[in-house]
Amino acid sequence: MKIVLEIGFSFKRELDQGYHWLEIPIETTVYGALEALVERYPQVRGRLFDETGGIRRNVNALINGANVQQRERFDTVLRPDDRLTILPLIGGG
């Protein structure tokens, strides 16, 4: 299935224009989509995953504008034509 991918990190400049969509198997989770992105662009592994393979704390994701933290987090299953947005966490006070 195909999903639309939006990246809010500065490393998107390192990727070719094809990163705007990602072909993944049906029933892939957000975590699996990030793995697929890294398989396609290995140079971003360290920006998304830590040394243990976990998603870095500064990475946040939205599906069709809704934060994955309000769902099943990075275990949320993606559907065909979903829009996955990857953003850095933003703090403030």
N, C-alpha and C positions, 0 to 999 in steps of 0.2 A: 504494500500500500504506500501511498505517497502522502507526506505531511509537509506543510509549509514551515520553514525554520527562520526565525528572526533572532539575531544575536546582538545583545546590547553591550558586549565587551569590546574593547579596543582591538583585540586580536582578530576580529572579523576582517580587518584589512589584509591579514596574512592569507586569507582564503580566496579561492577563485570565485567567480560569480555563481557557480553551480551550488554553492552552499545554501542558497535560498530555498531549496527543497531537499528532502531526504527520503530515500526509498528504504522502507523498513518492513519486516514481516508483520502480518496481522497479529494483534494482541501484544505488540511490543510496549513495554513500559517506558516512562520518561528516562529512567536509568539506561535501559537498552538503547534508546534513541541517542543518548549521549555517547554510549559505547560505539554505536554505528558512526557517529560524527568523528570520533577519534580514530576509528578504523580507516575512515576516508581521509582524514587530516591528522596524522599522528603528531604533528607539531603542537597541537592544542591539548594533548593529554595532561600535561602538568598544570595547565590552567583550570581544568575541570575536575581532575581526580587527584587525590592525595596519594602518598606512597603505599597505602594499604588497599587502594582501589575504591575507596569511598569518595563520594562527591565532596569537593571542598566546601567549607562552611560559607565561603563568600559567593556561592553559586545559588541562584534562585531560578525558578521556572514558572511560567504561566502556560496554561492551555486555554486557547481562545479567550485570553484576557483574565482568566481566573487562576489565582495562585494555587500551586499544587499542595501547599501547606494546608489548605482547606479541604483537601481530598485525601488521597492515599500517599501523599508526598511523592517521592521519586518512583514509587511503585505504581503510580497511577497509569492505567492502560490507555494508550492513545487509540484514536479511531481514525478511519480514513478522512483525509482532508482537514484534520485538526491543524491548528496553528500553534506551534510550540515556540515560546519566546524564552530565551536564556538571558538572564540579567545578573549583574553583580548585586549583592545585597547592599542596600543603602541605609546607613545609620544616621541618626540625627538626635537632636535634643533641644 
